[in-house]
């Protein structure tokens, strides 16, 4: 009896079990004042060294992480036993989860940028002038704050981490695993 497996599915499933524990996918810093690190599985926000958190958000992200880990485990099973009646369903359930999370993170960042570019400067109205231009997704700029007594320039950095780029590769392999399962 010939043993058939879905190699792309095995690789993607294994990496899906690792991705939630590899750290942030995107990070931002406003000098030493604000630091933000995001992934679909967690976040870290520090303002002046003090962490900011939300129990509700933590619980929602725990649900995302558990669903993602389940998808990775089912993708592994479906790829190991492609001839079983349930294997296509398992592969279909897990194969595109990474791609959806990558796409969702990028969409959230793209939607947040123009909102923040419009809202943040209006917070300083009447108190001084705030020159704020948040780059889209990744890049750097300088935030300038001035009032009668003070002028300040603070560097702003946004970047994707290596974990994000790994997730992009895993997402593409997930598509290949799903397509490969349909062909066989």
Secondary structure, DSSP 8 states (H G I E B T S, - for coil): ------HHHHHHHHHHHHHTTS--SEEEEETTTEEEEEETTEEEEEETTEEE--HHHHHHHHHHHHHHHHHHHHHHHHHHTTTSTTHHHHHHHHHTHHHHHHHHHHHHHHHHHHHHHHHHHHHTTTT-EEE----SSSEEEEEEEE-SS-EEEEEEEEEE-HHHHHHHHHHHHHHHHHHHHHH-
